[in-house]
């Protein structure tokens, strides 16, 4: 069963993931030009871009635990998911800078200091930026595999910060942000548990 699923996944071209990842943005553009953004279009744009970035980030984080637990491999698509995540995070931040704040840099600085959710978001974006820039084979060769892997571990604190960004940004009675923060923490915890088990098996194998 797992072999059959993996065989099907191997036949899916990576560009299909890019096209699928572009659909939420295409729908957002459609709603923008057809008046489908509701009473607060700027907020709607920011929220939809941010949520899509988070969903893609969670999908990318889940690839390795899914492989370890079930044997289903989505590794071919992980880089595309990561880059797509940043492709939504960037306009999410730009929408806030341009449309919400109107390039008022001093006001932005004060807001980031005063409002924890903005600080969490900006810190997460700063961590995702070098990951997006180095998500290519040339960067792997130049940095070396070990250094590249260490750099890309920034995705873990970035994911937690993104979850906290959403939780702090909304009202207490909204459950979805708490759900996704819990999902992120569960995925990261599962990675830790899996690695500990693998390390323990290696120790037992040497004994």
N, C-alpha and C positions, 0 to 999 in steps of 0.2 A: 504493500500500500504506500509506504513512505517513498520507496524507490520510484513508484509510478508518479507520485506527486512531484518529486524532484526532477524526473524526466520531463514532465510537462513544463515545470518552471525553467528548465534549461533551454527550452524551445522559445521562451518569451524573449524577444529582443529588448535590450535595455532601453532603447528609445521609446518603447511603449510606456515605461515608467515616467519618462520625461513628459510625454503627451498627457498621461493621466494626471500628473502633477500640475500641469498647466490649466486643467479644467476649472479648478476653483477661481483662478485669476481671471479666466475668460468669463466666468459667470459673474464675477465682481464687476468687470468692465461692462458687461451687459446691463446689470442692475444700475450702474452709475449713469449710463446714458439713457436709460429708460425710466428713471425715477423710482427704482425699486429699493432704495437704500433706507427708506423710512424717514422719520422726523428729524433725525440727527445723522446726516450722511457721513460727516467726518468721523464720528464715533463708530459708525457701522463699518467704514473702510478699515479703520485701525483694528477693530475687534476681529473682523473676518480674516485679515492678513495675519494677525497674531495667533489666532486659533489654528489656522492652517499650518503655520510654522510649527506650533507645538505638536499637532497631530503627526506631522512628518518626522519631527524629532523623536517622538515616542516610537513610531514605526521603525526608525533606524536603530534605536536602542534595543528594541525587542528582537532584532535579527539573531544576535549571538545566543541569547537564552533560548530562543525558539529552536535553534539548531541543536543545542546541547540537550534539551529536554525531549524534543520530538524527532530530531533527525531531519527536519525539513529545512532546506537551505535556501535562504534569500540573500546570500552573501553577494551575489552578482549585482544586486540592486541597492546595496547599502550606501555606496558612494552617491548614487543619484538621489537617494532619500535625504542624505545630509546636505547636499548642495541645494536641493529644492527647499529644504527647511530654511537655509540662509536666504534663498531667493524670495521667500515671503517675509522673513525677519527684517531684511533691509528696507523694503518699502513700508513695512509696519513702523519702523523707526523714522523713516523719512516723512511719512504722513503726519506723524506727531510734530516733527521739527517744522515742516513747511506749512501744513494746513491748520494744525492745532495751535502751534506757538508762533507762527509767522516769522521765523528766524530771530526771535527775541532771545538772544543767547544768554544775556544776564538773567532774564526771567527763567529760562530753562535751567540754568545752574542752580538758582534758588529753589526751584521746584524739585529738582533731583535730590537736593540735600534734605528738603523738608518731607518729601513723600517717599517712604521706603520702597513702594512698588516701582517707582521710576528708577531708583538706585539699583534695585535688583535687575530690572530689565536692561539697563545700560551696562552693568557689569557682565551680564550674560551675553549681550551683543558683542562686547569687547572680546569675550572668550571665543565666540563663534567666528569672528572675523578672520583670525589667522588660520582657523580650521578650513574655512571656505577657500582661502587663498592657496592653501597647500594641498587641497584635495585633487591632486593630479600626480601622474607617474613621475614627472620631472622633479617635483618637490621631494618625492620619496627618494629619488636617486641623489639629489643634492644634500638632503638632510641626513640620509642614511636611515635604514629601516627602524633602528632602535630609537633614535631621536624623534623620528616622525611619529612613532607610536606613543611616545611619552607626551609629545605636543597634543596629540589628538585625544588624550585622556582628559583634556579640558572640557570635553563634551559632558562629562559627568557632573562637575559642579555647575556648569552652564545649565544643564537640564533642571537641576534642583532650583536654581535661581529663577528660571523661567516659570516653573510651577509656583514658586513663592510670589513672583511678580503678578501672576493672575489672581492668586488668592488674596493678596493685599489690595488689588485694584478694584475688587467687587464688594458688594454688600455681603454681610455675614450669612444671610439666608439663602445665598446662591450656592448650590451644591456642586455644580460641574467643576469649578476650579479645584475644589478639595478632592474630588474624584481623580482628576488627572494628576495632581500632585501625589496622591496615594499610588497611582499606577507607576509614576516615575520612580518613586521610592521602592516600590515592590520589584521593579525591573532591576534597579541597581542592587538591591539586596540579593536577588536571585543570582546575579552575576558573581557577587562576592561568595555566596554559598557554593556555587558551582566550581569556582576557582579553588576554594578551600578543599573541596572534595577531590578535585583532580590532583592538587598538591599532596594531599594525604595518601592517595593511592600510589603516587610516585614514591613517597617515603616508605610505604609498606612493601612496594615492589623491590626496593633496594635492600630491605631488611633480610 
